[in-house]
Amino acid sequence: MSSIEKREHPGDTFIVLSKDAKRFSKKESYRISIEAGQFLVKTLKSTLGPTGMDKLLVSSGGSYTVTNDGFTIADTLDIEHPIGKALVEVAKTQDDEVGDGTTTAVVMAGEMLGKASQLLEAGFHPNLVIDGYGTAIQAALETLDALASEVGPEEIPILEKIAATAMTGKYVEAQKQLLARLCAQASRGVAELGEEGLHVSMERIKFVKALGRMEETELVDGVVIGNERSHPAMPLRVEGARIALIGNHLDVQFLQNVSSEIRVSTLAELRAHTGVEVEISQRKADLIKATGANVLLCGGRVGEDILHHFTRAGIYVVESVIKPDLHKLARATGGVIVTEVENLRAEDLGKAGVVREREVGGERYTFVEGCDGAKAVTLFLRGSANYILDEIERCAVDGVSVVAAILRDGRYLPGGGATEVELARSIRKRARSIGTKAQLVLAAFADALESIPKALAENSGFDPIEKLLALRVAHEKGGSWLGLDLITGGIVDTRDAGVVEPYRVKAQVLKSALDAVTAVLRVDEMIVDGGRRDDGAPPVAKVVEEGKGEQGERGSEGRVR
């Protein structure tokens, strides 16, 4: 039998559910949703901060990942519950917007849900909690504006400190300063002025990984291609490179897309036919050489006859360059990608100080470097194992992202839990001026903020309550930039300690967390689909109109619409 909920008056609608469907009351829905969110929070909280622990993620195929990157963990987990998926979306939004702070955003959202659960059990209406959280977020953003310090693109030490903070506690710790410096240089190198300030496109920074020592990691002012020369007789190195960028195959193909065939009956006819191919190949090669090009980078294959001409002329050729690399090469060298050789002109050539082939980690690469004013660069990452290289790449992406965020916004904030404690202090002060129940919502939000420094302290092996109280006292005395030294457990000026973070990261954490919590709290009932009806109609929430027969006349039974 299907369950039917009937309304008071005839003509009202009622809902028909399949016999296997389950409905959960408002109280049960909130409890289940918040518990689902807490699972992901507990998983990620221990990874927070420079001393956070790693997670070993093993796929069904046996491949594995070792990381403490919040987004990587959340994205890899096979989460089925809708609320768990919503928190994964929080991490994704945070990663897409600013590239860092994913763990903090998820933990913050989970803590806000936990505090909301306590308020709901105390009789608060969900809308009151949502509105209170919105007021608290607005107050927090105002405090962030007052707390933030400005920084310009020329203040390289601050940019490097911000990149280093994003990498602290990860596999790159031993070479953190080196990688932070390279990330800052890469972001500044490709930054362009836009309507909202300096903009760094991640598409202009290439990350290449090769086995080796981490300290051999380098920034190439150009593009590294994972292809070697097309022929060993070509030069290994070309100084003062003038580069032709060809987007298509460079070959002679008479019979391509042609259904007919060519028959020859004599040797003379064969020679005449092949002679035409050689002549065309020579002409194509001559057109490229006439521009002054000494390097050819081609998006497709190059025919053997044409390749032969280039080899004899000492031209460095690389085939099958992927399209993203061609576009990066155009940005780095100032060249123009052409599809037809006949359209290539001398002014279309890109320029580089040197094009050379290098063997690194047992693989051969082509380095196009020494590009003046390059708007595409390569971070060539080195590591002792592939899984370590993967984590180094994640660290490098985080480092570049946070520098990009601060270049765009031009402001930074204290790390080490200082920002969260200062926000909590100001919000509690605001709450005391409110004479309604919303005061308790703001206080709950302040508690959720303080879960971040508590987690940082706990992950470092310190008493979280003791360290939180010490931070509160320091901030009450006016030390708004005082945070935790997670190595010694002391209280330090984070500006002096170099523990700083972009304004955009902190602001986005608050916005992302609020969006997720609002979405959860607005769901007051959960209906779980129990299967599909025999007639193929969706089993959940079937809306019917009582008393309507086939011809619109009032009958004794309802009809599913």
C-alpha positions, 0 to 999 in steps of 0.5 A: 500500500502507498502512504497518503497524507490527506488535507482538511478540505476537499479539492486540496492536494495530497501526496502519494509515496511508494511503499518503500519511500521514507519520510523524515520529520523536521527534527530527524532531517536536521539531525541526519543532515548535520551528522552527515556534515560532521563526518567530513569535518572530522575527516578533514579537521586533523589535516588542518594547519602546518602540523596537520596529518596526512590521509592515505587515499586508496582507489579500488584499482590499487592506486594511492594518494598521500595528501593533507590537501582538503579539496583533494581529500573531499573530491576523492571520497565517494560521498553519497549523502546530499549534505556531504556532497554539499560540503564537497561543493564548498571545498570546490567553490573555495578551490575554484575561487581562490585556490586555498583554504578548502579545509578551513571552509569545510571545517567552518561550515561543519562547525556552524552546522553543529552550533546550529543543531544546538540552537534548533534543539533549544527551539530556535527557528531555522530562519532565525539561525540563518539570518543571525549567521548572515548578520555575523558574516557581514560583521566579520567581513567588516572586521576583516576590512579593518584588520587587513594590511595592504601589499603591492606587487613589488613587495616580494618578501610579503608575497613569498611569506604568503606562498610559504604559509600555504605550503607549511606542513606539507612535503615541501617543508624542507624546500618551502622557501625555494618553492615559495620564491618560485611561486611568487615569481611565476605569479608576478611574471604572468600577472596582467592588469584588469578591471579588478586589479592584477589578474593571474591566469593559471592557464599561463603557468605550466607545471611539469614534474620529473624525478630528482631532488626537490632542491633542483626545482626551477622556474623557466621563463618560457615553456617546457615541452614533454617532447624531444627533437624529431631527429637526432641529427638536429642541433641539441641547442639553438641560441637566439631562437626564431620560432615558427608555430604551426597548428596543423600537420605539416605533410604532403597527403595526396590521397587524404579524404579521397576515394579514388586511387592512383595507378602507375604502370611504368617507373617513369610515372612513379618517379613523376608522381613521387617527384611532385611530392618531393617538390611540394615538400621542398616548397613547404620547407623553403617557405618556413626557412625563408622567414628566418625560422631556426626552430619549428614547433608543430601541433601535428606530424611533419612529413619525412621529406619535409623533416629531411630538409629541416635536418639538413638546414639545421632547424630544430623541430618538435612534432605533436605539440599539444594545443595548450602548450602551443598557446602557452608558447605563443604567449611566452615567445610572442609568436603567432600560431598559423595553420597554413605554411603559406600564411607564415610571415617573418613577423609571426615568429616567436623569439626565445634566448635558447631552445634546447633538449635536456634529459631530466629524470630519464626523460627528454624535454624541450626547453624554450626559455629566455623569453623577454616579458614571457606571459607564460612560464613553467614550474619544473618540479622535482621530487624523489617519488611520483606520489611526492611529486603529486603532492609537490604539484598541489603545494605549488598550485596552492602557492601560486593561487594565494599569490594570485589572490593577493595580487588581485586584491592587494590585502593580507591578514594574519594567520596562526588563528589570529584572524579567527580569534579577532573576528570572534572577539568583535562579533561577541562584542556586537552580540552584547549590543543586541537584545534579542535571541539573535545574540545567541546566534552570533555567539554561536558563530563566534564559537564556530570561528574559534574552532579553527585555532583550537584545531590548529593547536590540537593538531600540534599537540597542544591543549586547545582550550589553554591556547585559545584562552591565551589568544583571547587574552592577547587580543583583548589587550589589543594584539589583533595580529597575535597568533599561535606559533605551532612549533613552540606553542607560544603567542607571536606577532604573525607579521613578524613570523611571516605567517600571513594569508590573503584577504580573499581566502579568509573572506571566501571561507566565510561566504562559502561556509554560509552558503552551505549552511543556509542550504542545509538549514532550509531543508525541513523535511527529507523524503528518501526515494524507495524505488520506482513504481511499476508504471514508471512514474517517479515514486516520491511526491506524486501530486494528485488532485482529490475527487477528479475523474477521467473526464474532470467530473468529481469521482470517488477516488483521486487520479495520479497526474 
